Amino acid sequence: MAISTLTEVQEELPDPRWARTQKGNYHRLLHLDPEANGLTKANGVYVVWHGGINPGWIFIGRSADLAQTFHQTADDEEVMAYDIRGGIFVTWALIKPEFQDGVVHYLNATLRPKIKNDDDGSKKTAPVPVLPPRPKSASR
């Protein structure tokens, strides 16, 4: 059977298990308590986007301390300018460090966030395809 749609192609990608709240929603950046979520010194890949009528990807990166990164993100004026468009949401996946550059490279090339990540892994490694974050209704 041939794969004929983008959705079918994405279903074949590995799922990094993007973090969600206990209710199954994604975390709103300004409501997230990174320390309570065990993110101090947590190493992984993260995705930031805004909601609203026309949601959009804002930034994709990796971090050796996701708690610190989310505090810095909440203090970043360029990122927070998108809050008025329907709130800013975040998720993360605890991906092994040796795969992070490739995953960040793939997600930046695929999702094309509004804020360019100058250290997106593209100069270091080949892309490592993974399933990007998606709405609860599209989950497996």
C-alpha positions in Angstrom: 0.0 0.0 0.0 1.5 3.4 -1.0 1.6 6.3 1.4 -0.5 9.0 -0.2 -1.0 11.8 2.2 1.2 13.9 4.5 -0.8 12.6 7.5 0.0 9.0 6.5 3.7 9.9 6.1 3.7 11.5 9.5 2.1 8.4 11.1 5.2 6.5 10.0 7.5 8.9 11.9 8.7 8.1 15.5 6.7 9.8 18.2 9.0 11.5 20.7 6.1 11.8 23.2 5.7 15.5 23.4 4.9 16.7 26.9 1.3 17.5 27.8 -0.7 18.5 30.9 -2.5 15.8 32.9 -5.6 16.8 31.0 -3.9 16.0 27.7 -3.5 19.6 26.5 -0.2 21.4 25.8 1.3 23.7 28.4 0.6 27.4 28.2 4.0 29.1 28.7 2.9 31.6 31.2 1.1 29.0 33.3 4.0 26.5 33.2 6.0 25.8 36.4 9.1 24.3 35.0 10.5 23.2 38.3 7.2 21.5 39.3 7.4 19.6 36.0 10.9 18.3 36.8 12.6 20.3 34.1 15.6 21.6 36.1 18.6 20.2 34.3 16.3 18.2 32.0 17.9 17.8 28.6 15.6 17.8 25.5 14.1 19.4 22.4 11.3 22.0 22.8 8.8 23.7 20.6 7.1 27.1 21.1 4.0 28.3 19.2 1.1 30.6 19.5 -2.6 29.7 19.4 -5.5 31.7 18.0 -7.4 31.7 14.7 -4.2 31.3 12.7 -1.8 29.4 15.1 1.9 29.5 14.2 5.2 28.0 15.2 7.5 30.5 16.9 10.7 28.8 17.9 12.3 25.3 18.0 15.4 24.5 19.9 17.2 22.2 22.4 18.3 22.7 25.9 20.4 21.1 28.7 18.2 22.8 31.3 14.6 23.1 30.0 13.5 24.9 33.2 16.0 27.7 32.6 15.1 27.8 28.9 11.4 28.2 29.6 12.1 31.1 32.1 14.2 32.8 29.5 11.6 32.2 26.8 8.9 33.8 29.0 11.2 36.9 29.4 12.0 37.1 25.7 10.1 40.2 24.2 10.3 38.8 20.6 8.6 35.6 21.7 6.1 37.2 24.0 5.0 39.6 21.3 3.0 36.6 19.9 1.0 36.1 23.2 -1.8 38.4 22.0 -2.4 36.0 19.1 -4.0 33.4 21.3 -1.5 32.6 24.0 1.9 30.9 23.8 2.2 27.2 24.2 5.2 24.9 24.7 6.0 21.3 24.7 9.2 19.3 25.0 10.6 15.8 24.5 13.4 14.2 26.4 15.5 13.2 23.4 18.9 11.7 23.8 21.6 14.5 23.3 23.2 12.7 20.3 19.9 13.0 18.4 18.9 16.5 19.4 20.7 18.4 16.7 19.1 16.2 14.0 15.6 16.5 15.5 15.9 20.3 15.8 17.2 20.5 12.2 14.2 18.4 11.0 11.6 20.3 12.9 12.9 23.7 11.9 13.1 22.7 8.2 9.6 21.2 8.4 7.6 23.6 10.6 9.5 26.8 9.6 9.1 28.8 12.8 8.8 32.6 12.8 12.0 33.1 14.8 15.0 31.6 13.1 17.2 29.4 15.3 20.8 30.2 14.2 21.9 27.0 16.0 19.3 24.7 14.5 21.6 21.7 14.0 21.6 22.0 10.2 25.4 22.7 10.1 26.2 19.8 12.4 24.1 16.8 11.3 21.5 15.4 9.0 17.9 15.8 9.9 16.3 13.2 12.2 12.6 13.0 11.4 10.1 12.8 14.2 6.4 13.3 14.6 5.9 17.0 15.4 3.5 18.2 18.1 -0.1 18.1 17.0 -3.6 18.6 18.4 -5.0 16.2 20.9 -7.6 15.1 18.4 -4.8 14.0 16.0 -3.0 11.9 18.6 -2.7 8.2 18.3 
